[in-house]
Amino acid sequence: MERVTDAVARAALTLASAHVVSPRVDAELLAAFVLGVPRGRLAVAEDFTPDQVDRFSRLVVARAARVPLQYLTGTAPFRRLELAVGEGVFVPRPETEVLVEWGLGWLRRHAADHSERPAVVVDLCAGSGAIAASIAAETRDVIATRVYAVESEPPAVDWLRRNVTAHGVRVIEGDVTDPAALSELDDSVDLVLCNPPYVPEIGASGLPPEVSEHDPHAAVFGGTDGLDVIRPLIGRVAALLRPGGAMAVEHDDTHAYVVPTLVSADGHFRDVELHHDLAQRARFTTATRV
Ligand SMILES: C[S@@+](CC[C@H](N)C(=O)[O-])C[C@H]1O[C@@H](n2cnc3c(N)ncnc32)[C@H](O)[C@@H]1O
């Protein structure tokens, strides 16, 4: 038996020396995971049993080796959802919640445009399904939607199906830059939301090990300048959208000029606008199909 507070204090020191960004919080979340209680109940939790001490120690060792916390607990919070995650899928990030908020606002403002049919929403580069599942869950009973999620990497597709099936999202395994992917929806989509791989490989040496060693490479990196997927994607989005439909694409903060410029240069969009995330970094670009 061991007091949980003692084990957490020791684990926080271990994680701090491994340069984990939030050692105390991570230690508490792992302890709560082992005990099967919310983090807020730790102070009144029973002592760890010997089995729990063992399990907690192994999780702390893995976290100190910089395995993402969410891979260890098997879930990642995103807006109102807890998504299943693990090796092979990108852990959804809080900045993408802002893009979803924008998408929900757009759907509310334009609900009357498609009152005779459900709004068709496409999540390109869907990963865990964070965007698609949130749109489906947060519009249910409010705005009729038909949501599609496209993902190319087989391990990610497995996680995607696991997360979105209950929300009625249709999963398509395919390359978002391939004109054949979802071509049956060309000219009919109301809203495209997309968080593609966009980190430039050049200058990527400073990334934390959680990203460089654990997030799937295809989920993070977009070639030398980070634009390998975004560049061909823009034309594909233009083909999918109906006139008056809209898109939002997440990108690197260093793309604050280039992505809006690429979208404008495509010639099929108006109202091209750059948006910032909660840390005030340039994070996504929106536009309306002419
Ligand atoms: C940055 S992650 C985003 C995942 C999820 N949308 C989110 O916001 O958490 C990018 C995802 O795009 C997928 N991907 C990369 N290139 C792709 C392509 N050409 N076609 C379809 N999916 C792609 C990756 O496998 C990864 O799951």
The ligand as an SDF file (V2000), in Angstrom:
LIG
                    3D

 27 29  0  0  0  0  0  0  0  0999 V2000
   -2.9390   16.8490  -38.0770 C   0  0  0  0  0  0  0  0  0  0  0  0
   -3.7620   15.3040  -38.1750 S   0  0  0  0  0  0  0  0  0  0  0  0
   -5.4210   15.8700  -37.8410 C   0  0  0  0  0  0  0  0  0  0  0  0
   -6.3470   14.8380  -37.3060 C   0  0  0  0  0  0  0  0  0  0  0  0
   -7.6950   15.3840  -36.8200 C   0  0  0  0  0  0  0  0  0  0  0  0
   -8.4230   16.0260  -37.8940 N   0  0  0  0  0  0  0  0  0  0  0  0
   -7.5020   16.3690  -35.6950 C   0  0  0  0  0  0  0  0  0  0  0  0
   -7.7370   17.5660  -35.8890 O   0  0  0  0  0  0  0  0  0  0  0  0
   -7.1090   15.9500  -34.6040 O   0  0  0  0  0  0  0  0  0  0  0  0
   -3.7640   15.0260  -39.9420 C   0  0  0  0  0  0  0  0  0  0  0  0
   -4.4140   13.7100  -40.3770 C   0  0  0  0  0  0  0  0  0  0  0  0
   -4.4180   13.6760  -41.8110 O   0  0  0  0  0  0  0  0  0  0  0  0
   -4.0860   12.3800  -42.2630 C   0  0  0  0  0  0  0  0  0  0  0  0
   -3.5610   12.5380  -43.6290 N   0  0  0  0  0  0  0  0  0  0  0  0
   -2.3230   12.9500  -44.0070 C   0  0  0  0  0  0  0  0  0  0  0  0
   -2.2440   13.0510  -45.3480 N   0  0  0  0  0  0  0  0  0  0  0  0
   -3.4700   12.6960  -45.8200 C   0  0  0  0  0  0  0  0  0  0  0  0
   -4.0260   12.5930  -47.1290 C   0  0  0  0  0  0  0  0  0  0  0  0
   -3.2930   12.9080  -48.2180 N   0  0  0  0  0  0  0  0  0  0  0  0
   -5.3100   12.1750  -47.2640 N   0  0  0  0  0  0  0  0  0  0  0  0
   -6.0440   11.8560  -46.1690 C   0  0  0  0  0  0  0  0  0  0  0  0
   -5.5870   11.9420  -44.8990 N   0  0  0  0  0  0  0  0  0  0  0  0
   -4.3190   12.3610  -44.7240 C   0  0  0  0  0  0  0  0  0  0  0  0
   -3.0950   11.8770  -41.2380 C   0  0  0  0  0  0  0  0  0  0  0  0
   -3.0060   10.4820  -41.2440 O   0  0  0  0  0  0  0  0  0  0  0  0
   -3.7070   12.4530  -39.9410 C   0  0  0  0  0  0  0  0  0  0  0  0
   -4.6200   11.5490  -39.3830 O   0  0  0  0  0  0  0  0  0  0  0  0
  1  2  1  0
  2  3  1  0
  2 10  1  0
  3  4  1  0
  4  5  1  0
  5  6  1  0
  5  7  1  0
  7  8  2  0
  7  9  1  0
 10 11  1  0
 11 12  1  0
 11 26  1  0
 12 13  1  0
 13 14  1  0
 13 24  1  0
 14 15  1  0
 14 23  1  0
 15 16  2  0
 16 17  1  0
 17 18  1  0
 17 23  2  0
 18 19  1  0
 18 20  2  0
 20 21  1  0
 21 22  2  0
 22 23  1  0
 24 25  1  0
 24 26  1  0
 26 27  1  0
M  CHG  2   2   1   9  -1
M  END
$$$$
